[in-house]
Amino acid sequence: MQLYRKLTAMIDEESISMHVPGHKNNTIGYLPRIDWRYDMTEIEGLDDLHEPNGVLERLNGELSKKYDGYTAQMMVNGTTNGLLAAIYAISKSHKRFIIAEGAHKSIYHALELAGVDYISVTIEECVFFSFTTDDVLLITYPTYIGECFNIESIIHHVHSLGGIVITDEAHGAHFDIAEGFPTSSMNYQSDVTIQSYHKMLPALTMASVIFVRDRLIYQSIMKYIDYFETSSPSYLVMASIEQAHGFYNDYNAEKFFHKREKLIEVLKERNIEVRMQADPAKLLLFHPVITPRSLAECFIAQGIYPEMWGDEGVLFCLPLFHDNDRFPFRLLLERICTMNITESTSVTIEVSIDFLENRVCVQSIIPYPPGVPLVHEGERITSSAVKSIAHYLNNHVRIEGVKANLEHYKNEDD
Ligand SMILES: Cc1ncc(COP(=O)(O)O)c(C=O)c1O
């Protein structure tokens, strides 16, 4: 019962979630309304997620009302599943894929599966790029750390040249929830937008929704959702999407902004610099004396778990506070007030990786989170990539793919 013991210990120590999922250890939103017994399957009366025409179709219909002109489909395998299905489907009708910087690994996986090539561009280049009617722009909005940019002008530019836009809005399911929050790409007619309901709204992990404007594109995406997604969808996850949707529709942000202000005040009293993002539910934290990694360790020592840390700072995903939420806000403030702020004493990981320089990467190297590839499979590992990998490892940031490359080249040298 290893995992059970680990999870129980996290709850017993009253760990405080400043990370995804948005229900924050079941302290935000309406998940307590869901009973384990609801874990049923597609029996008579409970519809079929892959060809819905009953209760699930009606729920999709409710979700579609979120933005005018879209058809929504719930998914239980996350935005990853939506990206795989959308890219695979659209690769049948469009030849060129243009990827804006900061794309999640699932986008590259989808392109590899579909056997299509891509061009990488920066966000700034998107508005100057010569799109054609054969083109698809894949864009991530907002970024993982809650930055936004002028998505309206980018979508407008692509459409004016006849291309289409797929927006990875994994971190934006709460956009437009209330005044003061950023606005979704769907207000600017993104052709396909995918939102992870589980990340910033109070839904179960893997809950996601894909929104599609064009009926034909919707139908071809549905075909590939059926290919990529489990044929045994979790009714718990789907019920949590319904609860999160109700939460979204009824949300009043007064408590959120009030508690957010209080939290920022307490952080500043501890000399922690707070960098606000376009998304008010994300805060990047720094300390003038200690490193982000050390700061994250100080929080964790107090049982406060951030979303991630790196050179960008320590990332907090804030709870969407509401009336009668169960989030331990007072405890959070108390722990920050009494937290011992010191430089980390944990040992630096010493891994010799210099011999990877100039080698061909055999498995993509991806710091996780955020899941944006640093070196793609098949590319040469440059000396600057080696330096970045060493830096991530020294900072105890999880990084996928390093082990596979090390093992591959170690064996080769033997
Ligand atoms: C930008 C981005 N896109 C897509 C995903 C995948 O989303 P999901 O976890 O819902 O599959 C993530 C996950 O972290 C992400 O950060």
The ligand as an SDF file (V2000), in Angstrom:
LIG
                    3D

 16 16  0  0  0  0  0  0  0  0999 V2000
    0.4950   23.9180  -21.9820 C   0  0  0  0  0  0  0  0  0  0  0  0
   -0.0030   22.5210  -21.7310 C   0  0  0  0  0  0  0  0  0  0  0  0
   -0.6940   21.8900  -22.6840 N   0  0  0  0  0  0  0  0  0  0  0  0
   -1.1840   20.6520  -22.5180 C   0  0  0  0  0  0  0  0  0  0  0  0
   -0.9640   19.9740  -21.3460 C   0  0  0  0  0  0  0  0  0  0  0  0
   -1.5320   18.5950  -21.1850 C   0  0  0  0  0  0  0  0  0  0  0  0
   -2.7130   18.7250  -20.4760 O   0  0  0  0  0  0  0  0  0  0  0  0
   -3.3900   17.5040  -19.6970 P   0  0  0  0  0  0  0  0  0  0  0  0
   -2.5930   17.3080  -18.4380 O   0  0  0  0  0  0  0  0  0  0  0  0
   -4.7830   17.9740  -19.4370 O   0  0  0  0  0  0  0  0  0  0  0  0
   -3.3290   16.3220  -20.5820 O   0  0  0  0  0  0  0  0  0  0  0  0
   -0.2470   20.5860  -20.3120 C   0  0  0  0  0  0  0  0  0  0  0  0
    0.0040   19.8570  -19.0560 C   0  0  0  0  0  0  0  0  0  0  0  0
    0.6960   20.2550  -18.1700 O   0  0  0  0  0  0  0  0  0  0  0  0
    0.2490   21.8900  -20.5050 C   0  0  0  0  0  0  0  0  0  0  0  0
    0.9500   22.5150  -19.5520 O   0  0  0  0  0  0  0  0  0  0  0  0
  1  2  1  0
  2  3  1  0
  2 15  2  0
  3  4  2  0
  4  5  1  0
  5  6  1  0
  5 12  2  0
  6  7  1  0
  7  8  1  0
  8  9  2  0
  8 10  1  0
  8 11  1  0
 12 13  1  0
 12 15  1  0
 13 14  2  0
 15 16  1  0
M  END
$$$$
